[in-house]
Amino acid sequence: MRERIAESAFNQILKYGLRKFTIDDITTELGISKKTVYKHFSSKNEIIEYVLNKYVAEELNTHAQVMASTQSFRERFEALILPAKQKPIPTQLLAEIQQYFPELWDKCAEAIQITRNQILQIYAEGIQNGEIRSMIHPAVIDLVVKSAIDGVLDYRFLSENDIGMVHALEDVKSMILYGILVQTDNRGGGE
């Protein structure tokens, strides 16, 4: 039942946001009583923390699988930037987490740092495999990836430019890939 409540809460959070979803929304969706919800969670904030921790853990698990795979740099990079299994976090939800739940945002920031480290690791492997131009210093790649991720996760940037996080990540992915991959077709020679 705990997982069903968490799944319902996730759906309600995506629909209404962190602050506006209610326990009543969960009970209505699942056809259960508030007493049942409070048997498994002591508060709405505990539900929010559980849902976010679960989301981050699933993302990190997906990333670990990507890192263990033998896919090319490009395939792994794309999977790290935009995990196919995860529902993207809407811009307004990012804003709520950053503004009203800073301790939860810190947990997200830890996961983001892990992702940056993984990108650097596959970058080094990509150089060794001849998939990536070796003339680009890893520190510059890290700076670009960090800046891009920070920008895409900044709800103000997304709102001001009327762009969704997934679209922004797709653009970042394209810019980075076409800037560092060794070109093998007529789009622009190798190094």
N, C-alpha and C positions, 0 to 999 in steps of 0.2 A: 504494500500500500504506500509505503514511503516513496518509492520510485514513481508510482502513479501520481502522487501529489506533486512531486518535483517536476514531472513532465508537464502536468497541467499548469503549474506555476510558471514554467518556462514559456508555455504558450500564452498565458495571460500577460506575462512581462513583455513579450514581443508585441502583443496586441495593445496593451494599455500603458506600458512603462513600469518602472520599478516602484514609483511612488503611488501610482493611480490604480494598480491592480489590487484586488481585495481578496481576503480569505473567502468571502461569499462567491467571488468569481470561480474559485477552485471548487467549492462545495457544489455549486450549480452544475459545473461541467462534469464533475464526477458522480453527482448524485449521492453525496455523503454529507454527514453533519460536521459542524465546526469542531465538535468534540473529537471526531475521528482525526481531523487535521491536527489538533493540538495534542493528540496522543502521540503523534510522530514528530512534531515540531513545536517548540515552545513559543515561537513568535513568527511574525511575517519576516522580520529581519533574518532570523535563522533560516527560513526558507530561501530567501534571496541569497544568503551566503552559500548555502548548500548548492543551489542551482548554478551559481557562478563558479564555485570550486569544481563542480562536476564538468561544466563546460570547458574550463581551462584544462582539467585533467584529461578529458577526451581529446582536446587539441594536442596536448603534449604527447599523448599516446600515439595519435596519428603521426605526429612528427617523428617519433622514435621509429615507427614502422617505415617511414620514408627514408630515414637515415640508414636503416638496416638494409634497404633495398639495393639492388644493383642497377637501378635506372640511371640514365644519363644525368648530367648536371642540370640540363634544362628541365627534364621531367621532375627531378627532385626539387629544384628551385620553385617551379610552378606549384607543386604540391605543398611546399612550406608556406608560400605566400597566400595561396587560396586553397585551403583544404576542402576537398569535394564533399566530405562527410558532414561538415559543420554548417549550420545555418549562420549566415552573416549577422553580425550585431548591427541593428539599425543606428543611424546617426544620433537620434534623440536618446537612445539607450546609452550610447557612449557618453553623451553629455551628462545624463543622470548619474552614471557610475562615477565619473570624474568629479562632479560637483558635490554630490550628496553622500557618496560612499567611498571616500578616499582610501580607507583601509582595504577595501576590495579592489580598488584600482591598483594599489601597490602589488597585489597578487597578480593582476594582469600584467603589470610592468615586468615582474619576474619572468613570466612566460614569454614576453616579448624579447627579453634579453637572451633567453635560451634559444629562441628562434634566430636572433642575430648571430649567435655563436655557431649555430648549425649552418647558417648560410655561409659564414666564413670557412667552415670546415669543408663544405661541398665545393666552395670556390677553389680552395687549395687542391682538392682532388680533381676538379675540372681542369686546372692548369696542368697537373701531372698527366692527365689523360689527353691533353691537346685539344680540349673542347673550348677553352677560354684563352683569350689573349693574355700572355704572361707579362706584358708591359704595364699592366694596371696594378698598382700596389694594393695589397689587401686592406691596408688602413683606409685607402680612398673608397674601396668598395664598402667597407664597414660604415664610413661616414655617409655615403649615399644611401645605403640601406637604412641606417638609423634615422637619417633625416626624412626619408620617404615614409617610413613606418610612423614616425612621430607626426608627420604632416597628415597622413591618412587617418590617424587615430584622433586628430584634433577636430572635435565636433564643430568648432567655430569655422575652420577652413572648409569643411564639408558643407556646412550651412551657407556660408557666404558665397560659395561657388555653386550651390545647388547641385551637388554631386553626391552620389551614394558611395559608401565605403567599398563595395565590390567593384564598381566602375573605376574608382580611383586606384585600387590595388591592381586591376587589370592594366591600367595605363602605366603604373610604376613597373610592373612586371615586364611589359613590352619595352619600355625605355631601357631598363637595365639589361635585359637579354640582348637586344639588338646593339647595345653598346659594348658588351663584353664577349659575346660569343664569337668564335672564329667563323667567319662567313664562308660557306661552302657552295653558294650558288652565285648568281649574277647580281645580287643586291649590293655587292661591294667588297670584293677581295678579302683575303686574310689579313694578317698583320702586316 
